[in-house]
Amino acid sequence: QELREHADEMVDSRFVRHSVTATTSGSTGEPTRLRLSARYVALDYACMFRHWAKAGYSFGYRFGAFRTYAPKKADAPFWKFRRIQNTLYFSAYQLRPDTYQDYMEVLLRYKPKFLRGYPSALAVFADLAFEDRNRLSFVRGVFTASETLGHVERESIERTFGPVVYDWYGMTEPAVVITERREQDCMRVEWFYGFPEFLKTRDDSNLRSLVATSLHNPVMPLIRYETGDAIELLNENPEIGELYPDIRAVFGRKDQVIRTPEGGRLPSLNFHSLLQEYGEILRFQFIQDAIDRVEVRLLFRMEIESKKKDVIVRALDEEIGARLGPSICLGIGEATSFVRSGEGKINPFVVRDF
């Protein structure tokens, strides 16, 4: 919260040159804007390439991605090729039983050696593709990120693709990266990236609150940043030659998925990616209380004028509506009250039982 409210004060003007602006996905419902130095961005990519290499990745290999892409028009294809990344992006919004064959045909033509994306989206595709799993032997690795990878999703993905899943935990805030080991028996901190601390939450638990300090972003250094996520340790003390204990799992970034009447499951991170583009929005919340109805509540910053709010609401009504599809009734507008959990937390996605 302090970072959101005082972001401009945390920028060191000596390092602004060659830095870029980035926005968090808003997995807490409140996106945050950050300044990132060019050297940090290069390090981040190097860390990703190093992680992908665990499954045999080398520069230029083809990727298929189930994340970030959403068709702009109703008749647009469910996929888009980005040549500079040599990656075929698939939309998670239209992925459902009646469209699965279209996805499969394109994937078989492209034959990427690796897949990456949101665990929830990859799990949906893996479930649909189980009967065709013998045709997918060209996939050598599957990389999950941006959401918590649960046991059920890992089992779904590995049932179809085999034991080739490698999980990544990171954040736009350049504080820490934790990746799955090549042996796939645990996760470990990338020690050169940031300095983590695992603070006890309960004496009888291996759960720890994750606090981290960035090491490579002088333009906006974060010191003892409370990530809001929890770590489950595999052991209390580091192994010989290691700086940090092994990690069993990371918790805290999992939202519910929105279900559609056609049988689709829409990952929440797709909507986070859309909302993060609107800096005028302070908080948002999606509420689904029926299979064919979704309400979106928005809290704007105080200085935003009414006309500007109307423009944003109309734009979001069109963009979110296109992602939900015509069978879901969408209600969207400004609000001052939000649904809270029993602990008082405002979850950005509330899907009721129906």
Buried (B, 14 or more C-beta within 10 A) or exposed (E): EEBEEEBEEBBBEEBEEEBEEBBBBBBBBBBBBBBBBEBBBEBBEEBBEEBBEBBEBEEEBBBBBBBBBBBEEEEEEBBBEEEEEEBBBBBBBBBBEEBBEBBBEBBEEBEBBBBBBBBBBBBBBBBBBEEBBEEBEEBBBBBBBBBBBBEEBBEBBBBBBBEBBBBBBBBBBBBBBBBBEEEBEBBBBBBEBBBBEBEEEEEEEBBBBBBBBBBBBBBBBBEEBBBEBBBBBBEEEEEEEEEBBBBBBBEBBBBBBBBBEBEBBBBBBBBBBBBBEBEBBBBBBBBBEEBBBBBBBBBBEEEBEEEEBEEBBEEBBEBBBBBBBEEBEBEBEBBEEBEEEEEEEBBBBBBEEE
